[in-house]
Amino acid sequence: MYYFGYCTFLNDEERKKYLPEAKFVTKGYVANHKVVFHAAGNREDRGWCHLANNGDAWGHKAFGLIYQHDSKFFEEADYEDFEKCYVTVYGEDGKIYDCWTLRMSNPGIEMRPPNFYWENVPKGLNDWEFPEEYIQLVVKTFNEAKPCPDADRDRPPVKPGKSADSR
């Protein structure tokens, strides 16, 4: 199976918490999708990354990484406030991949994630040398979202659980 990692999964240390045995395939992008930051549903305590494909995403590209992995990880990926979805990813290697990924199941208000979560995003974007224009768009989207009321919350010491409160 192929997984499309974006946002926090661009930081290899973070990705290894969830998909430790995944093998990197190539960089790529999903057409007509946009990375945004929202709280989940009616929550007002923090935001997460969301891979939006609504009208505002038309014409945009969401960049990320394609990983190959054992199907057991697909079965295990069940997180509160997130859903699995399939996307067509255009690989930097010229191939097209059918990947799954996670996105918010019910995005609420625009809101930034906590600092420990956000730090993974620009680090990964820069480490993987994504286009500067794209990096600036993601940073701008983050800055335009409502501040996280619990921005300085502690990073979970181990792999977070499936509940939103543990992440």
C-alpha positions in Angstrom: 0.0 0.0 0.0 1.0 3.6 -0.5 0.6 6.4 2.0 0.7 10.1 1.2 2.3 12.0 4.1 1.9 15.7 4.4 2.3 18.3 7.1 3.7 16.6 10.3 4.5 13.4 8.4 7.1 15.4 6.4 9.2 15.3 9.5 10.7 11.8 9.5 10.9 11.6 13.3 7.2 12.2 13.6 6.3 9.9 10.7 8.2 7.0 12.3 5.9 7.2 15.4 3.0 6.1 13.2 4.5 4.3 10.2 7.9 3.0 11.5 8.5 0.4 8.8 7.3 2.5 5.8 9.8 2.9 2.9 10.1 6.3 1.2 9.2 6.1 -2.5 9.3 9.7 -3.8 8.0 13.2 -3.3 4.8 14.2 -4.9 1.7 16.3 -4.9 -2.1 16.0 -4.8 -3.9 18.3 -7.3 -6.8 20.5 -6.3 -6.1 20.0 -2.6 -4.8 22.5 0.0 -3.3 22.2 3.4 -5.3 24.1 6.0 -5.5 24.3 9.8 -8.7 23.7 11.6 -10.1 22.6 14.9 -12.1 19.4 14.9 -15.8 19.7 14.8 -16.9 21.9 17.7 -13.6 21.7 19.6 -11.9 25.0 20.5 -8.8 23.8 22.2 -6.4 23.3 19.2 -6.1 22.8 15.5 -4.7 20.1 13.2 -3.6 19.9 9.6 -6.3 19.1 7.1 -6.1 18.2 3.5 -9.0 20.2 2.0 -10.5 19.5 -1.4 -13.3 22.0 -1.4 -13.8 24.9 -3.9 -11.0 27.0 -2.3 -8.5 24.2 -3.0 -9.2 24.2 -6.8 -6.0 24.9 -8.7 -3.8 24.3 -5.6 -1.3 21.5 -5.1 -0.6 19.9 -1.7 2.9 18.5 -1.6 4.0 15.6 0.4 5.8 12.2 0.5 4.8 8.8 -0.8 5.6 5.9 1.4 5.1 2.2 0.8 4.0 0.1 3.8 2.5 -3.1 5.0 -1.4 -3.1 5.0 -1.4 -3.5 8.8 -0.7 0.2 9.2 -3.9 1.0 7.2 -5.9 -1.2 9.6 -4.3 0.4 12.7 -4.9 4.0 11.6 -8.1 4.9 13.4 -7.8 8.3 15.1 -10.6 10.4 16.6 -11.6 13.3 14.4 -9.8 11.9 11.3 -10.8 9.7 8.4 -9.0 7.7 5.8 -9.3 8.8 2.2 -7.8 8.0 -1.1 -6.0 10.5 -3.3 -4.2 10.4 -6.6 -0.6 11.5 -6.1 1.6 12.7 -8.9 5.1 11.5 -8.0 8.3 13.4 -8.7 9.5 10.3 -10.4 6.8 10.7 -13.1 4.5 8.0 -11.9 1.0 8.3 -10.5 0.2 6.6 -7.2 -3.1 5.7 -5.6 -2.4 6.5 -2.0 -4.4 6.7 1.2 -4.0 9.4 3.8 -5.7 10.9 6.8 -7.8 14.1 6.8 -10.1 15.6 9.3 -13.6 14.1 9.3 -15.4 17.2 10.4 -13.2 20.3 10.1 -14.4 23.1 12.4 -13.1 26.7 12.7 -9.8 27.7 11.3 -7.3 27.2 14.1 -3.6 26.7 14.5 -2.2 23.5 16.0 0.0 23.6 19.2 3.6 24.7 18.7 5.1 21.2 19.1 2.8 20.0 16.3 3.4 23.0 14.0 7.2 22.8 14.3 7.1 19.5 12.3 5.6 21.2 9.3 8.1 23.9 8.3 11.0 21.6 9.4 9.7 18.9 7.0 9.0 21.3 4.2 12.5 22.7 4.4 14.3 19.4 5.0 12.6 18.0 1.9 13.3 21.1 -0.1 9.8 21.7 -1.3 9.2 24.8 -3.5 9.7 28.0 -1.5 6.4 29.4 -2.9 4.6 26.4 -1.4 6.3 26.7 2.0 5.3 30.4 2.2 1.7 29.5 1.3 1.5 26.9 4.1 3.1 29.4 6.6 0.6 32.1 5.5 -2.3 29.8 5.9 -1.0 28.9 9.4 -0.6 32.6 10.3 -4.1 33.5 9.1 -5.7 30.8 11.3 -7.0 31.6 14.8 -4.2 31.1 17.4 -4.3 27.9 19.4 -5.4 28.6 23.0 -3.1 25.8 24.2 -0.2 26.6 21.9 2.4 25.7 24.5 1.0 22.3 25.5 3.6 19.6 26.0 4.6 17.2 23.2 3.3 13.7 24.0 6.3 11.7 25.4 5.5 8.6 23.4 3.4 7.7 20.4 0.1 9.4 21.0 -3.0 7.3 21.3 -6.1 7.3 19.1 -8.0 9.9 21.2 -7.7 13.6 20.3 -6.7 14.5 23.9 -3.6 12.3 23.7 -2.4 14.0 20.5 
